Structures are given as structure tokens and as C-alpha cells.
Amino acid sequence: MKTIDELLAEGVSGKRVFVRADLNVPLDGTTITDDGRIRAVVPTVKALADAGARVVVASHLGRPKGAPDPAFSLAPAAARLGELLGAEVAFATDTVGESATATVAGLADGRVAVIENLRFNAGETSKDDAERGAFADRLAALADVYVGDGFGAVHRKHASVYDLPARLPHAAGYLIATEVGVLRKLTDDVRRPYVVALGGAKVSDKLGVIDHLLEKADRILIGGGMAYTFLKAQGHEVGISLLQEDQVPAVQDYLKRAEERGVEFVLPVDVLVSAEFPDLKTKAPAHPTTVAANAIPANEEGLDIGPETRKLYASKLADAATVFWNGPMGVFEHPDYAEGTKAVAQALVDSPAFTVVGGGDSAAAVRILGFDEKAFGHISTGGGASLEYLEGKTLPGLAALED
């Protein structure tokens, strides 16, 4: 895989360099609530601009239906990128149309432009190779060189991620190089004990990575909504908690295999419950109660791990040499259910281990809860991409960057 440093050494002055970034940031209207992914691509964009390239930044945002939708415009992200670069960033109001063509043609050496949301064109995400290829051809006409730096999208076989690199000389940006280097430390040469903390809503989202980690990890901690499927698999009633009944047999198999392999599975011993889901807009007090994990009332649902579980998980993380964490422990967006996620984050901060926060909601949580990002070994920009890498899958966007 060619690196951006090799590309820079060859010279990029005057060349149009297409940077596939991941600017898929959360928005409240037009206000960016977490700019972590934008900040992550700045080193690559700045290095190219400083070397005299004409930089064309492209990304998706959200899930529009293959047509323009103002709610998913990249205009706020383009403005924020300009603020972070300390330079004006031009913005094209389409992807490969008149605005994109004129905006790129008007770029001077060392200047940067962002084109509109790639998913406004159905060709970006099409499962039809010809349709994706046709869109990739039009994107290729905007550039001379391709740099892949959108790690959060490399697990997608999309036109700008998979097809476009085949049409242009290509290299990996700084972010992708960093992400891959970190993930190799979680797969190829792991320092032990290796502890994995998994949360989030659905156990089905994590089945593949759990299956793979049974061969790698020494200890696996389970929290979030997925914990209730594990508790059900142990024979406990979970009230109206989030439950994937169809996954119970698979979870029971994992618990059995873990025991056979000596992998320690750690589940909640107490949880915060309520009969009502909290109001995440007003953040009105929720008044939860704490119950044992095997005594959830029939008309209530678990919404966070309890105080004893927080202590237990902190102790299970304390002796780790390597930690990977993906998924919050509860509904962290509400202050009454944020303590479980906060406790896991604090345990990582306190640990001397090499700690990796696996993107997605976990990365958002550490920022929202006020943690210093530098206190963690690495905060990934790609939750789904990280998980699929750890599953041992071939990621299309990485494969496309291989020479």
C-alpha cells in the first residue's frame, strides 16, 4: 500500500488530488455536534495543500436515498474544515455536475474544495457494478490522483471507496495508515492480557467480532442493550429490555465456547431500570432504580449497567495490557444513564494498557462526556470498519489501495 509520504515525495504540486474522507459527522440541524472525523482528515488535507496540490475532498453524510436532500448537505462540514485549516474551502453544490466541475477547475495550487454528499448520487452505493463504475468514471474526471483517507467507509464497496482507486494512481492517507497500524496491534502482535469491552444496542451487530475474538481475547466485558440477550441466554428474565430472542442460541454457543477456551465472559451483575425510556431532547430527570441483573421487573427495561457492575468492569480492565472498547454501556446521551459508559472510559484512562476506542458511539461518548482524547491510546474514526477488520474480513477500501 503506497503511503501519502511516498506520494508527496514524487510531487503533487499543480495536481488535482481526490481525497476520499469521512466527514460523516452528527448534525443537529446545521450544527455539527462532534467534529472528530473532520479533525482526523486535516493532517492529510493540509500536507497535500502545503505541497501545492489542488485538493478535492469528498465524503458521504448520513443515508440519503440517492438524490439531493438538504438535511444531509456537506456544507457545514466544508465550513468546519475551512476553520480547522485556517483557509477558505470552496464548496460544490453537486457531486459530478456543473458546480463540481467548475469548482475543481477554479482551484489554484494549494487550495481545497469539498464536493457535495456522494450519496446524493445513486451510483455511489449501487450494488450494480456498471452503475457504480459509471459514477466512479465521472469522479475520476475531477482528479489526477486518489488518496484514500476515509477509514469509516473502507468496509463499504462503494464507488468512491472501491471503484475509483482503480481508475487513478492511489495512496493511503495518514488516517488510514494510523488506523491500520493500530488494528494490527489488536490482531497480529497483541500484548496480554487482552480485554475487550463491547456494548451498543444489538448483539447481532457484534456476532462476527465476538466469534473472532474468542480466538484472540483473554476477557470480554458485555454491556449496553446487547447485554440483555446475554442475560436471557443465561436463563434470566429481562423485562421489556432490548432483546434479540433469535440470537439467544448463538449467544449460548459463544458462552459455551468461551468457557471451553478459557476466555472470561463478564456480564452485568446489576442494572439501572425504568418503565419509560428517557427523553433525550429535554434530558428531564428519569429517576431510574437499581436492581440485580437477574431481577429485572417484568414491566421495566435495563438502560445502563449498575454501580456494582461499574466497579467490577473497572477491576477487570485494571490489569489489561491491551484494551479494545466498542459500544456504550447504556443510554449515555441522558445524564441519568451515562455513568456506566463513563466508568468504562475512566477505567481506560486510568489503565497503563494500550487502549483503543473503536469509533462510532464510543468515540462520540468520550467527547460528549468530556474526556481528553489524548488520554486514550487511539480513538478510531470507524466503528463498523474496525469491527469488520477485527472479524478478519477483507475491507474493500483497503484492498483497493493495495498495489
Secondary structure, 3 states (H helix, E strand, C coil): CCEHHHHHHHCCCCCEEEEECCCCCCEECCEECCCHHHHHHHHHHHHHHHCCCEEEEECCCCCCCCCCCHHHCCHHHHHHHHHHHCCCEEEECCCCCHHHHHHHHCCCCCCEEEECCHHHCCCCCCCCHHHHHHHHHHHHCCCCEEEECCHHHCCCCCHHHHHHHHHCCEEECHHHHHHHHHHHHCCCCCCCCEEEEECCCCHHHHHHHHHHHCCCCCEEEECCCCHHHHHHHCCCCCCCCCCCHHHHHHHHHHHHHHHHHCCEEECCCEEEEECCCCCCCCCCCCCCEEEECCCCCCCCEEEEECHHHHHHHHHHHHCCCEEEEECCCCCCCCHHHCHHHHHHHHHHHHCCCEEEECCHHHHHHHHHCCCCHHHCCEECCCHHHHHHHHCCCCCHHHHCCCC
